[in-house]
Amino acid sequence: MTFEAVAATSTAGVRRRDGRSTYVEVLDVASVDTAALVDLPVLDNHRRASGRDVVGIVQRARIEGDSLIVTVRMSQADDARPLVQRAKDGLLSLSIGYTEAGRTESVVNGERVRTVTPAIFEVSLVAVPADRAARVRSGAMPDIEEIEDRAPLVPEMPEADQARIRSIGELADLPPSFAEGQISTGATIEGARAAARAEMIRRSEGTRTIRATVSQPDPGVQLRAMGDALDARVNGTAPSEAGRPFIGASLRDLATECLHARGVSTRGMNPDALFRAAHTTSDFPHLLQGVGARTLLASYTAAASPLRQVARQGSRADFRPGSTLKLGELSALSKVTESGEVKAVSRSEAAESYVLDTYAGMFSITRKALINDDLNAFADWSRAAGQAAAATEAGVLWSLLSQASGAGPVMNEDSKRLFHADHGNLLTGAALDVDSLSGARLALRTMKGLDGKTVITVTPRYLVVGPELETVAEQVLAAITATTVADVNPFAGKLTLLVEPRITDDAWYIFGDPATAPVLEYSYLSSAPGPQMASREGWDVLSTEYRVVLDFGAGAVDWRGAVRNPGE
């Protein structure tokens, strides 16, 4: 919604008349304070009747040679959209509203010339330019009459010549305004051909010319807008405001836009050549990959295992075995003697380790699917890949709890299983009810620290069960209106219920908060957290290959934050 334009120049004047005679007014652009122009309103044809006449603001201003260049940001209001479109089409010019901050007069070739120092107070989008170089400026000053300069008449051009000039513009891939400009100035066929050749050379060399038209949209912004529209189409959601213009675009349309953003002409390209060019010289592959990654992430997040809530997230810089250090509790503080001696206190420590593994899958979207504008398979695979990544993580976490018939992995600290009678976290089998929950809570509350003496008091937070016990667990945790003290449910609102479908027996678990009493820990490679999607152009087959990679690992880091009951 921004563009750069020439607002005024010092190279051309406007012929005016005052009480003495006619004169030529020239603006002293070099004297303009460009900082004072920032945030000035941009009006519709100098109208100031209401707030609706404001269609934008000036963001920046600078002097380039004899020209004042401004950067304008247009309003996104509905009533400003027609002006935005006309500016994009190159149909509007700029004009400044100003008062005289100072002036000098001189005589050049027998004619009065008044040089004005302008104090600019607004910029306007207008239809008819008076100053050919600097675009239209504000209305006449009091007691001054502006004289309209008449351009020399151009003989009407034969229709056949007009058609040939338009054909020259189309073959050169130039906008329609080029041909119309050549026709309006009475250019010859050879002159139009030379002008088209010069314009093509200028574009190929990447030179930049300041024009009073909207600049090309930022490729990054446009790519995000197209991604929003494609994502809305794939997932059946409403597009963002920026993506709305692309909601009806096909894959071929989007590939064409990506090529045009890179300055590549698509004139005469068949669909196969167009997609091949889009994959090699534009951001089109990143567009598809970004939409696939968003679809994958949404599916991955929705399918996340409940076991991630009872585990702490860590990070690993590489694939070597990494250790998680546990620091014990401080021993009791000693009384300071009269001499002020402070005695050192001891602190126990231990470490558990695990490694990261890499999991991956691949999918191809064929050239035929792209040409047929068929995204269903791509979207389905992205969703399935997200669910598969979540299931992989859940499987790794569950394998820690299910090892050795539910005893868990061997802990480095004492070479015993995670759930062991000596740890005080393997309870006598009992049905899930208030009494057995009370015993599990007591076991957590009386856990000892690394020193084997200090009670660390773990607060129960999560109840983890399988589908077989889900209804029972809901009943046990439900709040009831008690009529006697004995009927009060002490666990109502105290525990969060998590249902893990991989638990197929009557076993159940109580976990504390993983932030303060972690039992399980999972990590990603620090440079690639979560599933990562990448793409490449297929070689063996005519397709684009997409790959999802997950670098993930998990381990048991302590036993003091959880208890297991094998069930009745």
C-alpha positions in Angstrom: 0.0 0.0 0.0 3.0 2.4 -0.5 4.5 4.1 -3.5 7.2 6.7 -4.3 6.4 9.7 -6.5 7.7 13.0 -7.7 5.7 15.7 -5.8 7.4 18.8 -7.1 10.4 19.9 -9.2 12.4 23.1 -9.7 12.9 22.5 -13.4 9.4 23.5 -14.7 7.2 26.5 -13.9 3.5 27.3 -13.9 2.4 30.4 -15.8 0.3 32.7 -13.5 -1.1 36.3 -13.6 -1.3 38.9 -10.8 -2.3 42.6 -10.8 0.8 43.6 -12.7 1.2 41.0 -15.5 1.8 37.4 -16.2 4.8 35.6 -14.8 6.2 32.1 -14.4 6.3 30.6 -10.9 9.1 28.2 -10.1 9.4 26.3 -6.8 12.7 26.3 -4.9 12.5 22.6 -4.1 16.0 22.6 -2.5 14.8 24.8 0.3 12.0 22.4 1.4 12.3 20.9 4.9 11.7 17.2 4.1 11.4 16.3 7.8 8.4 18.6 8.1 6.6 16.6 5.4 6.5 13.3 7.4 2.9 12.4 8.4 1.3 15.2 6.2 -2.1 14.1 4.9 -2.6 12.9 1.4 -5.9 14.2 0.1 -8.3 13.4 -2.8 -7.9 16.3 -5.2 -7.1 18.9 -2.5 -10.5 18.4 -0.9 -10.6 19.1 2.9 -14.3 19.0 3.6 -14.2 15.9 5.8 -12.0 13.1 7.2 -13.0 10.9 4.2 -11.0 13.2 1.9 -7.8 11.9 3.6 -6.7 8.9 1.6 -3.1 8.4 2.9 -0.1 10.0 4.6 3.4 10.9 3.7 5.9 8.4 5.2 9.2 9.8 4.0 10.5 12.7 1.8 13.8 13.5 0.2 15.5 15.7 -2.4 17.0 14.1 -5.5 18.5 16.7 -7.8 15.8 19.2 -8.7 13.0 16.8 -7.6 11.1 16.4 -4.3 10.4 12.7 -3.8 7.8 11.5 -1.3 6.8 8.0 -0.1 3.0 7.7 0.3 1.2 5.1 2.3 -2.4 4.7 1.1 -5.4 4.1 3.4 -7.0 0.6 3.4 -10.5 2.0 3.9 -13.1 0.9 1.5 -13.8 4.3 0.1 -10.1 4.8 -0.8 -9.8 1.6 -2.8 -10.9 3.2 -6.1 -8.1 5.7 -5.8 -5.6 3.0 -4.9 -6.5 1.1 -8.1 -6.3 4.2 -10.3 -2.9 4.9 -8.8 -1.8 1.3 -9.6 -3.1 1.8 -13.2 -0.9 4.9 -13.6 -3.9 7.2 -14.1 -3.2 9.8 -11.3 -0.6 12.4 -10.6 0.6 14.2 -7.5 0.0 17.8 -6.4 1.2 19.8 -3.4 -0.7 22.3 -1.3 1.5 25.1 -0.1 1.8 28.7 1.1 4.6 31.1 0.3 7.3 31.0 2.9 9.4 33.4 0.8 9.9 34.5 -2.8 12.3 36.3 -5.1 11.6 37.8 -8.6 13.8 38.1 -11.6 13.5 38.7 -15.4 14.6 36.0 -17.7 14.4 36.6 -21.5 12.2 39.5 -20.9 9.7 37.5 -18.8 9.0 37.8 -15.0 10.1 34.7 -13.0 9.0 34.4 -9.4 10.9 31.8 -7.4 8.8 30.6 -4.4 10.0 28.9 -1.2 7.0 26.6 -0.5 5.6 25.7 2.9 3.9 22.5 2.1 0.9 21.5 4.2 -0.7 18.7 2.1 -0.2 16.4 -0.8 -3.0 15.3 -3.2 -3.8 12.7 -5.7 -5.2 14.5 -8.8 -6.3 13.7 -12.3 -4.9 16.5 -14.5 -1.2 17.7 -14.2 -0.4 21.4 -14.8 3.4 21.2 -14.2 4.4 18.4 -16.6 7.5 17.4 -14.5 6.3 18.0 -11.0 2.7 17.1 -11.3 -0.2 19.4 -10.2 0.4 21.8 -7.4 -2.1 23.6 -5.2 -4.7 26.2 -6.3 -3.8 29.9 -7.0 -2.9 32.3 -4.2 -5.2 35.2 -3.4 -5.4 37.9 -6.1 -3.4 35.6 -8.5 -5.0 33.9 -11.5 -3.5 30.7 -12.9 -3.3 30.5 -16.7 -3.8 27.1 -18.3 -1.0 26.3 -20.6 -2.3 24.8 -23.9 -0.2 21.9 -25.2 0.4 22.0 -29.0 -2.2 20.2 -31.0 -1.1 16.8 -32.3 -2.6 15.5 -35.5 -4.9 12.6 -35.1 -3.0 9.3 -35.7 -4.4 6.8 -38.2 -6.0 3.8 -36.5 -3.7 1.4 -38.3 -0.6 3.2 -36.8 -2.3 3.2 -33.3 -2.8 -0.6 -33.6 0.9 -1.1 -34.6 2.1 1.0 -31.7 -0.1 -1.0 -29.3 1.3 -4.2 -30.8 4.8 -3.0 -30.2 4.0 -2.3 -26.5 2.5 -5.8 -26.1 5.4 -7.6 -27.7 7.8 -5.7 -25.4 5.6 -6.7 -22.4 5.1 -3.1 -21.5 2.0 -1.7 -19.8 -0.9 -0.2 -21.9 0.1 3.2 -20.7 3.3 3.1 -22.7 1.5 2.7 -26.0 -1.2 5.3 -25.1 1.5 7.8 -24.2 3.3 7.3 -27.5 0.0 7.7 -29.4 -1.0 10.9 -27.5 2.3 12.5 -28.3 2.1 11.6 -32.0 5.1 9.4 -32.1 6.0 7.6 -35.3 6.2 3.9 -35.6 10.0 4.0 -35.6 10.0 6.4 -32.6 7.6 4.1 -30.7 9.8 1.1 -31.5 12.9 2.9 -30.3 11.2 4.0 -27.1 10.1 0.4 -26.4 13.6 -0.8 -27.0 15.0 1.8 -24.6 12.4 0.8 -22.0 13.3 -2.9 -22.3 17.0 -2.1 -21.9 16.3 0.0 -18.8 14.3 -2.8 -17.2 16.9 -5.4 -18.0 19.6 -3.4 -16.4 17.6 -3.0 -13.3 17.7 0.8 -13.3 15.2 2.6 -11.2 13.1 5.6 -12.3 11.0 7.7 -10.0 7.4 7.8 -11.3 4.2 9.2 -10.0 2.6 5.7 -9.9 2.4 3.0 -7.3 5.6 1.0 -7.0 5.6 -2.8 -7.4 4.5 -4.5 -4.2 7.2 -5.9 -1.9 7.9 -9.5 -3.0 8.0 -10.8 0.6 4.7 -9.1 1.5 3.1 -10.4 -1.7 4.4 -13.9 -1.1 2.9 -13.9 2.5 -0.5 -12.7 1.1 -0.5 -15.5 -1.5 0.4 -18.0 1.2 -2.5 -16.8 3.3 -4.9 -17.2 0.4 -3.5 -20.7 -0.5 -3.6 -21.8 3.1 -7.3 -20.6 3.4 -8.1 -22.6 0.3 -6.4 -25.8 1.5 -7.9 -25.7 5.0 -11.3 -24.2 4.2 -10.8 -21.1 6.4 -11.3 -17.4 5.8 -8.4 -15.6 4.2 -6.6 -12.6 5.7 -7.4 -9.1 4.3 -4.0 -9.2 2.5 -4.7 -12.6 1.0 -8.3 -11.9 -0.1 -7.2 -10.7 -3.7 -5.6 -14.1 -4.3 -8.3 -16.3 -2.9 -9.6 -17.3 -6.4 -6.2 -17.7 -7.9 -5.1 -21.1 -9.3 -1.7 -22.5 -8.8 -0.9 -21.4 -12.4 -1.9 -17.8 -11.4 0.2 -17.9 -8.3 3.2 -19.2 -10.2 2.8 -16.4 -12.8 2.7 -13.8 -10.0 5.9 -15.2 -8.5 7.7 -15.0 -11.8 6.5 -11.5 -12.5 7.7 -10.4 -9.0 11.2 -11.6 -10.2 10.9 -9.6 -13.4 10.4 -12.8 -15.6 7.9 -12.5 -18.5 5.5 -15.4 -18.9 4.3 -14.4 -22.3 3.9 -17.4 -24.5 4.7 -20.0 -21.8 2.7 -23.2 -21.7 1.7 -24.5 -18.2 4.6 -27.0 -18.1 7.2 -24.4 -19.0 5.6 -22.0 -16.6 5.8 -24.3 -13.6 9.3 -25.4 -14.5 10.4 -21.7 -14.6 8.5 -20.9 -11.4 10.4 -23.7 -9.5 13.8 -22.6 -10.6 13.7 -18.8 -10.8 11.0 -17.6 -8.3 9.6 -18.0 -4.8 6.9 -20.4 -5.9 8.5 -23.5 -4.2 8.7 -21.5 -0.9 5.0 -20.6 -1.3 3.9 -24.3 -1.5 6.4 -25.3 1.2 5.2 -22.6 3.5 1.5 -23.7 3.1 2.5 -27.3 3.6 4.4 -26.4 6.8 1.5 -24.4 8.2 -0.9 -27.3 7.5 1.6 -29.8 9.1 2.1 -27.6 12.2 -1.6 -27.2 12.8 -2.2 -31.0 12.5 0.9 -31.7 14.6 -0.3 -29.4 17.4 -3.8 -30.8 17.4 -2.5 -34.4 17.6 0.0 -33.7 20.4 0.2 -36.5 23.0 -1.0 -35.7 26.5 2.3 -37.1 27.8 4.0 -33.9 26.6 2.1 -32.1 29.3 3.7 -34.2 32.0 7.2 -33.9 30.5 9.7 -31.0 30.5 11.1 -29.7 27.3 14.9 -29.4 26.9 17.2 -28.8 24.0 20.3 -30.5 22.5 22.9 -28.9 20.2 23.9 -32.1 18.5 23.2 -35.9 18.4 25.8 -36.9 21.1 24.5 -38.3 24.4 23.5 -35.4 26.6 23.2 -35.4 30.4 20.6 -33.7 32.5 22.1 -32.7 35.8 20.0 -32.9 39.0 21.0 -30.8 41.9 19.8 -31.9 45.3 18.4 -29.9 48.1 20.6 -27.7 50.4 21.2 -29.3 53.8 20.0 -27.5 56.9 21.5 -24.1 57.5 23.9 -23.9 60.5 23.7 -21.4 63.2 26.2 -18.6 62.9 28.6 -18.4 65.9 29.4 -15.3 67.8 32.6 -14.9 65.8 30.5 -14.7 62.6 31.8 -18.0 61.1 29.5 -19.3 58.3 29.9 -23.0 57.6 29.6 -24.5 54.1 26.5 -26.6 53.3 26.5 -29.7 51.1 24.4 -30.3 48.0 23.9 -33.6 46.3 23.9 -34.0 42.5 23.1 -36.7 39.9 22.8 -36.9 36.1 20.6 -38.8 33.6 21.3 -38.9 29.9 19.5 -39.7 26.6 20.2 -39.1 22.9 18.3 -37.6 19.9 17.2 -39.7 17.0 16.1 -38.6 13.5 12.7 -39.5 12.0 11.7 -38.6 8.4 9.2 -39.2 5.6 8.8 -38.1 2.0 6.1 -37.2 -0.4 5.9 -36.0 -4.0 3.4 -33.7 -5.7 3.3 -34.5 -9.4 3.5 -32.1 -12.4 0.1 -33.3 -13.4 -1.4 -32.3 -10.0 0.1 -28.8 -10.3 -1.2 -28.3 -13.9 -4.7 -29.6 -12.8 -4.7 -27.3 -9.8 -5.2 -30.3 -7.5 -4.0 -29.6 -3.9 -6.0 -32.3 -2.1 -3.2 -34.9 -2.0 -0.7 -32.3 -0.9 -2.9 -31.0 1.9 -3.8 -34.6 3.0 -0.2 -35.6 3.2 0.8 -32.4 5.1 -1.9 -33.2 7.7 -0.9 -36.8 7.9 2.8 -35.9 8.3 1.9 -33.6 11.2 -0.1 -36.4 12.9 2.7 -38.8 12.2 5.3 -36.5 13.9 3.0 -36.1 16.9 2.5 -39.9 17.1 6.3 -40.4 16.8 6.9 -38.2 19.8 4.1 -39.8 21.8 5.5 -43.3 21.0 9.0 -42.3 22.3 7.6 -40.9 25.5 5.3 -43.9 26.0 8.2 -46.3 25.5 9.8 -44.8 28.6 6.7 -45.6 30.8 6.0 -49.0 29.2 9.5 -50.5 29.4 9.9 -53.7 31.5 6.1 -54.2 31.8 5.6 -50.7 33.1 8.6 -50.4 35.4 10.3 -47.9 33.1 14.0 -47.4 32.2 16.9 -48.0 34.5 18.0 -44.8 36.3 21.7 -43.9 36.3 21.4 -42.6 39.8 20.9 -46.0 41.5 20.6 -48.5 38.7 17.0 -49.2 39.5 13.9 -48.9 37.3 12.0 -45.7 37.1 9.0 -47.1 39.1 10.4 -49.2 41.9 9.3 -50.0 45.4 12.6 -48.6 46.8 11.8 -45.3 45.1 8.4 -45.2 46.9 6.6 -44.5 43.6 5.4 -48.0 42.7 2.1 -48.5 44.7 0.2 -51.7 45.6 -2.3 -52.4 42.8 -5.7 -50.9 43.6 -8.8 -49.7 41.7 -8.9 -46.0 41.0 -11.0 -44.4 43.7 -10.6 -41.6 46.3 -8.8 -43.9 48.7 -6.2 -45.1 46.2 -5.7 -41.5 45.0 -5.1 -40.4 48.5 -2.4 -43.0 48.9 -0.7 -41.8 45.7 -0.9 -38.2 46.8 0.7 -39.2 50.2 3.5 -41.0 48.3 4.3 -37.8 46.4 4.0 -35.5 49.4 6.6 -37.6 51.3 9.2 -38.0 48.5 12.8 -37.6 49.7 15.4 -35.6 47.8 18.8 -36.6 46.5 20.3 -36.6 50.0 17.7 -39.3 51.0 16.6 -37.2 54.0 14.9 -34.0 52.9 11.2 -34.2 52.1 10.7 -32.3 48.9 6.8 -32.3 48.9 5.7 -32.8 45.3 2.3 -31.4 44.6 0.1 -33.7 42.4 -1.1 -32.1 39.3 -2.0 -34.7 36.6 -3.9 -38.0 36.6 -3.0 -40.1 33.6 -5.2 -43.0 32.7 -6.0 -45.2 29.6 -9.4 -45.1 27.8 -10.7 -48.0 29.9 -10.5 -45.8 33.1 -11.6 -42.5 31.5 -15.2 -42.6 32.8 -14.1 -43.8 36.3 -11.5 -41.1 36.5 -14.1 -38.4 35.5 -16.4 -39.7 38.3 -13.6 -39.7 40.9 -12.5 -36.1 40.0 -16.1 -34.7 39.7 -17.3 -32.1 42.1 -20.4 -33.1 44.0 -22.7 -31.2 46.3 -22.0 -32.8 49.6 -24.5 -32.9 52.5 -22.0 -34.3 55.0 -18.3 -33.9 55.5 -17.8 -37.6 54.6 -19.3 -37.0 51.2 -16.9 -34.2 50.2 -14.7 -35.1 47.2 -11.2 -33.9 48.2 -9.9 -34.2 44.6 -12.6 -32.1 42.9 -10.8 -29.5 40.8 -7.4 -30.6 42.2 -6.1 -32.8 39.3 -6.1 -32.5 35.5 -7.2 -35.6 33.7 -5.1 -36.8 30.8 -6.1 -39.8 28.7 -3.3 -41.7 27.0 -4.7 -44.2 24.4 -1.6 -46.3 24.5 -2.4 -47.4 28.1 -4.4 -50.6 27.5 -4.7 -51.9 31.1 -6.0 -50.5 34.4 -2.7 -48.9 35.4 -2.8 -45.2 36.2 -0.2 -42.5 37.1 0.0 -39.3 39.2 2.5 -36.7 38.0 3.6 -33.4 39.6 4.3 -30.2 37.8 7.2 -30.9 35.3 8.5 -27.4 35.9 9.3 -28.2 39.5 9.5 -32.0 39.7 10.3 -33.3 36.2 10.2 -37.1 35.5 10.3 -37.2 31.7 12.2 -34.8 29.5 12.1 -34.4 25.7 14.3 -32.4 23.4 14.6 -31.3 19.8 17.8 -30.3 17.9 18.2 -26.7 18.9 18.5 -25.6 15.3 15.3 -27.4 14.2 12.6 -27.6 16.9 9.6 -29.6 15.9 9.0 -31.2 12.5 10.8 -29.4 9.6 9.6 -29.4 6.0 12.0 -29.1 3.0 11.4 -29.5 -0.8 13.4 -30.1 -4.0 12.7 -30.5 -7.7 12.4 -34.2 -8.6 14.9 -35.7 -11.0 13.9 -39.3 -11.4 10.2 -38.4 -11.8 8.5 -35.2 -12.9 7.4 -34.0 -9.5 8.3 -31.8 -6.5 9.5 -33.8 -3.5 8.7 -32.8 0.0 10.4 -34.2 3.1 9.6 -33.9 6.8 12.3 -34.5 9.3 12.0 -34.7 13.1 15.1 -34.7 15.4 13.7 -35.8 18.7 14.7 -37.7 21.8 13.4 -38.2 25.3 14.5 -39.8 28.6 13.6 -40.3 32.2 15.5 -37.7 34.4 14.1 -38.4 37.9 11.5 -40.6 39.7 10.5 -38.3 42.4 7.7 -36.5 40.5 5.4 -39.4 39.7 3.8 -42.5 41.1 2.4 -45.6 39.3 -0.4 -47.8 40.4 -0.6 -51.0 38.3 -4.4 -51.1 38.8 -6.7 -53.6 40.4 
